[in-house]
Amino acid sequence: MDPQEPVEKIKKELSYIQKVWQTVAIVALLVVVILIARVAFNVVLMILSGSLIAIYFHGLGDVIERRTRLSRSTSMVVSVVGSFVVLGVLLWFMGTKIQTQVSVLSDTLPNTIITARNKIDQNPTGQKVLGYLSGQNSEKVFSTVQQFFSTSFGILGNLYVILLLAVFFTANPSVYKNGILLLVPPDNKPVAIIVIDRIVTVLKGWLKGTMLSMVLITFLIAIGLTIMGIPGALVLSLLTGMLKLIPNFGSVAAMIPGVLLALTVSTNTAIIVALIYIVSQTVVSNIVTPLIHRHMINLPPALTIISQVIMGTLSGVLGIILAVPLLAIIIILVDELYVKKIAKVTVTP
């Protein structure tokens, strides 16, 4: 027996063990990098949220400065403080009514769902749908929905940080803009300035259109549901306005409780309420919003939905809300940093 064989065998075993540990270390490093990237991505969303609020404050400050003789700094103070005061006053005066209607809805909705289930069960197609949503399928559906929305990194918990960032961005935006430009090579500074200006313009347009659309859809739904005598009309209209932040999916989600409550009155009432939601959403989405969003990039609908699904999976509700402005930012970056350069190279002889 060769005395070198045990030594070589031990070396091979040690080499194998080292490779195993190296593989484990690489996998662990990748997991850590992915987790850090996900946390960093959530921080990016918080920064974007704070930037949007700061853009709102500056936009309102511009309006105050144009309409009054106040200085720029005074207009900004009035913009920030006035916004919080108006929000507080609205919550104070509407709080009691909202609380009452929420109580009514919490008492009414369970019976409404049972009534709607019984009416749907009378239809053969409805029986198939209910059969699919029962048992294990229902558990899969609800677990998927719960997982989809529970991935949010705590909107309410991080609201303080977002508002704090917004105040800092509002107080001195040039510091942060100049800080970004310092990181850019001198030859690329003109392009960086163009990119920043385009992004600010697009975000202003998106914010203006979204806010006005939220207010308009809230009033339309409130008027329609009040005329139809639907309980909790104020809460349902406010819910519709808030869900307007989520394109495509928000309008469908907002319509469900209103139609369910209308079913307790009659089937015809439910149909009319559904038409109120559909007509209101159509008017706001296809007529009003495009007029306001004329400075926005024309985003392909399929690309918007894909970005919402991806963002919702990564960061929950806040990701869905910010999917459209984030997609617009990405398109601007690709256009300025890649497409235009390729076009110049193609044109150059």
GIURVEN-V138948 format. One record per helix or strand of 3 or more residues. SS is the DSSP state (h for helix, s for strand). FROM is the first residue (numbers start at 1). TO is the last residue. Records with the same first field share a line. If there is no record, write none. Layout:
# GIURVEN-V138948
SS=FROM-TO / FROM-TO
This chain:
# GIURVEN-V138948
h=4-67 / 72-121 / 124-133 / 136-150 / 159-171 / 173-182 / 186-228 / 233-243 / 249-263 / 267-295 / 301-321 / 323-347
